[in-house]
Structure formats: structure tokens, C-alpha cells
Amino acid sequence: MFNNMKVIELNEDDGVEVYNMLQRIGANENAFNNEVYGMEYERYKEWLPVQCAWARGEQLPEGYVRQWTYWLYGDSIPIGYGKLREKVTE
């Protein structure tokens, strides 16, 4: 089991450790959409700034609401993630 757990908000500098964790989580594991699964690393690096913009409420696609993505770390290793949305949507 992990001794130290922490939650860190996604940022544009997240690197290969987070990317590799996302590759181990299925595309729709536990009914959670992981759009990074199977994505090439360079595309992932382009995806990060988009997620940061969405957290600021910028560049949201139609029907989307502001959302924040957080990485769960156990002993400094990324082991999971979650998202918070500003409000419930259809």
C-alpha cells in the first residue's frame, strides 16, 4: 500500500509518468472515458494545454462546461485520476 497520497491538478508540464499511467487505464474503464488511452505521446502533449484551457473556462466545445482534471499520486507515482465539473450536464 502507499504511504503518501496526494492529488495534483493537471498542468501543461505533465510528462511521461502521467502519460504512461493513462496508457494503463482502459479507454472506458469503469464507465470513465479516458481519451488519452492509445494516444501518441506528442498528441498527449498537445492535449494538456486544451485541458488547462477548459479548466479556465476557455475554448470549451459546445455543450461542455468548465472541468478540472486531477492526478492521484501514491508515493510520488501517478496511480489514477479524476475530473470535477462546474455543473451537471446531460
Phi and psi restraints in degrees (value plus and minus 20) as a CYANA .aco file:
   2 PHE   PHI    -106.6   -66.6
   2 PHE   PSI     120.1   160.1
   3 ASN   PHI    -106.0   -66.0
   3 ASN   PSI     -57.9   -17.9
   4 ASN   PHI    -142.8  -102.8
   4 ASN   PSI      97.6   137.6
   5 MET   PHI    -131.8   -91.8
   5 MET   PSI     121.2   161.2
   6 LYS   PHI    -171.8  -131.8
   6 LYS   PSI     139.1   179.1
   7 VAL   PHI    -139.3   -99.3
   7 VAL   PSI     110.6   150.6
   8 ILE   PHI    -149.3  -109.3
   8 ILE   PSI     112.7   152.7
   9 GLU   PHI     -89.5   -49.5
   9 GLU   PSI     121.9   161.9
  10 LEU   PHI     -73.3   -33.3
  10 LEU   PSI     122.2   162.2
  11 ASN   PHI    -164.6  -124.6
  11 ASN   PSI     145.8   185.8
  12 GLU   PHI     -84.5   -44.5
  12 GLU   PSI     -36.2     3.8
  13 ASP   PHI    -114.9   -74.9
  13 ASP   PSI     -17.7    22.3
  14 ASP   PHI     -78.1   -38.1
  14 ASP   PSI     116.0   156.0
  15 GLY   PHI    -131.5   -91.5
  15 GLY   PSI    -171.5  -131.5
  16 VAL   PHI     -85.8   -45.8
  16 VAL   PSI     -48.7    -8.7
  17 GLU   PHI     -83.3   -43.3
  17 GLU   PSI     -64.8   -24.8
  18 VAL   PHI     -87.7   -47.7
  18 VAL   PSI     -63.9   -23.9
  19 TYR   PHI     -75.8   -35.8
  19 TYR   PSI     -67.7   -27.7
  20 ASN   PHI     -83.0   -43.0
  20 ASN   PSI     -58.3   -18.3
  21 MET   PHI     -81.1   -41.1
  21 MET   PSI     -63.4   -23.4
  22 LEU   PHI     -85.9   -45.9
  22 LEU   PSI     -47.0    -7.0
  23 GLN   PHI     -94.5   -54.5
  23 GLN   PSI     -39.9     0.1
  24 ARG   PHI    -107.2   -67.2
  24 ARG   PSI     -33.2     6.8
  25 ILE   PHI    -118.7   -78.7
  25 ILE   PSI     104.4   144.4
  26 GLY   PHI     -76.9   -36.9
  26 GLY   PSI     142.9   182.9
  27 ALA   PHI     -80.6   -40.6
  27 ALA   PSI     -54.0   -14.0
  28 ASN   PHI    -156.4  -116.4
  28 ASN   PSI      21.8    61.8
  29 GLU   PHI     -87.5   -47.5
  29 GLU   PSI     110.3   150.3
  30 ASN   PHI      34.2    74.2
  30 ASN   PSI      17.0    57.0
  31 ALA   PHI      41.4    81.4
  31 ALA   PSI       5.2    45.2
  32 PHE   PHI    -131.7   -91.7
  32 PHE   PSI     101.7   141.7
  33 ASN   PHI     -97.9   -57.9
  33 ASN   PSI      95.3   135.3
  34 ASN   PHI    -127.2   -87.2
  34 ASN   PSI      70.2   110.2
  35 GLU   PHI     -89.2   -49.2
  35 GLU   PSI     -31.4     8.6
  36 VAL   PHI    -105.8   -65.8
  36 VAL   PSI     -38.5     1.5
  37 TYR   PHI     -77.2   -37.2
  37 TYR   PSI     104.3   144.3
  38 GLY   PHI      62.6   102.6
  38 GLY   PSI     -22.6    17.4
  39 MET   PHI     -97.8   -57.8
  39 MET   PSI     121.7   161.7
  40 GLU   PHI     -88.7   -48.7
  40 GLU   PSI     131.0   171.0
  41 TYR   PHI     -77.8   -37.8
  41 TYR   PSI     -63.3   -23.3
  42 GLU   PHI     -82.6   -42.6
  42 GLU   PSI     -56.3   -16.3
  43 ARG   PHI     -88.7   -48.7
  43 ARG   PSI     -58.3   -18.3
  44 TYR   PHI     -77.8   -37.8
  44 TYR   PSI     -62.9   -22.9
  45 LYS   PHI     -84.5   -44.5
  45 LYS   PSI     -47.8    -7.8
  46 GLU   PHI     -99.1   -59.1
  46 GLU   PSI     -48.9    -8.9
  47 TRP   PHI     -89.6   -49.6
  47 TRP   PSI     -56.7   -16.7
  48 LEU   PHI     -76.6   -36.6
  48 LEU   PSI     -69.6   -29.6
  49 PRO   PHI     -82.9   -42.9
  49 PRO   PSI     -50.7   -10.7
  50 VAL   PHI     -84.6   -44.6
  50 VAL   PSI     -63.6   -23.6
  51 GLN   PHI     -84.9   -44.9
  51 GLN   PSI     -56.7   -16.7
  52 CYS   PHI     -84.8   -44.8
  52 CYS   PSI     -60.5   -20.5
  53 ALA   PHI     -83.0   -43.0
  53 ALA   PSI     -63.2   -23.2
  54 TRP   PHI     -81.2   -41.2
  54 TRP   PSI     -56.5   -16.5
  55 ALA   PHI     -86.3   -46.3
  55 ALA   PSI     -47.5    -7.5
  56 ARG   PHI    -107.0   -67.0
  56 ARG   PSI     -24.0    16.0
  57 GLY   PHI      62.9   102.9
  57 GLY   PSI      -1.4    38.6
  58 GLU   PHI    -125.3   -85.3
  58 GLU   PSI     129.5   169.5
  59 GLN   PHI      37.1    77.1
  59 GLN   PSI      10.9    50.9
  60 LEU   PHI     -94.2   -54.2
  60 LEU   PSI     110.2   150.2
  61 PRO   PHI     -81.6   -41.6
  61 PRO   PSI     136.5   176.5
  62 GLU   PHI     -76.8   -36.8
  62 GLU   PSI     113.9   153.9
  63 GLY   PHI      67.6   107.6
  63 GLY   PSI     -28.0    12.0
  64 TYR   PHI    -109.3   -69.3
  64 TYR   PSI     134.8   174.8
  65 VAL   PHI    -141.6  -101.6
  65 VAL   PSI     142.5   182.5
  66 ARG   PHI     -74.8   -34.8
  66 ARG   PSI     115.4   155.4
  67 GLN   PHI    -165.5  -125.5
  67 GLN   PSI     130.8   170.8
  68 TRP   PHI    -138.9   -98.9
  68 TRP   PSI     120.5   160.5
  69 THR   PHI    -132.0   -92.0
  69 THR   PSI     116.1   156.1
  70 TYR   PHI    -147.4  -107.4
  70 TYR   PSI     120.0   160.0
  71 TRP   PHI    -118.0   -78.0
  71 TRP   PSI     117.2   157.2
  72 LEU   PHI    -118.0   -78.0
  72 LEU   PSI     106.0   146.0
  73 TYR   PHI    -133.2   -93.2
  73 TYR   PSI     119.4   159.4
  74 GLY   PHI    -142.2  -102.2
  74 GLY   PSI      99.2   139.2
  75 ASP   PHI      31.0    71.0
  75 ASP   PSI      25.6    65.6
  76 SER   PHI      48.9    88.9
  76 SER   PSI      -4.7    35.3
  77 ILE   PHI    -135.0   -95.0
  77 ILE   PSI     107.5   147.5
  78 PRO   PHI     -86.9   -46.9
  78 PRO   PSI     107.0   147.0
  79 ILE   PHI    -147.1  -107.1
  79 ILE   PSI     -25.5    14.5
  80 GLY   PHI    -199.2  -159.2
  80 GLY   PSI     156.3   196.3
  81 TYR   PHI    -174.0  -134.0
  81 TYR   PSI     145.2   185.2
  82 GLY   PHI    -170.9  -130.9
  82 GLY   PSI     144.0   184.0
  83 LYS   PHI    -148.6  -108.6
  83 LYS   PSI     126.2   166.2
  84 LEU   PHI    -140.0  -100.0
  84 LEU   PSI     114.1   154.1
  85 ARG   PHI    -131.0   -91.0
  85 ARG   PSI     129.8   169.8
  86 GLU   PHI     -82.6   -42.6
  86 GLU   PSI     -54.0   -14.0
  87 LYS   PHI    -177.3  -137.3
  87 LYS   PSI     145.2   185.2
  88 VAL   PHI     -94.7   -54.7
  88 VAL   PSI     118.0   158.0
  89 THR   PHI    -145.6  -105.6
  89 THR   PSI     148.5   188.5
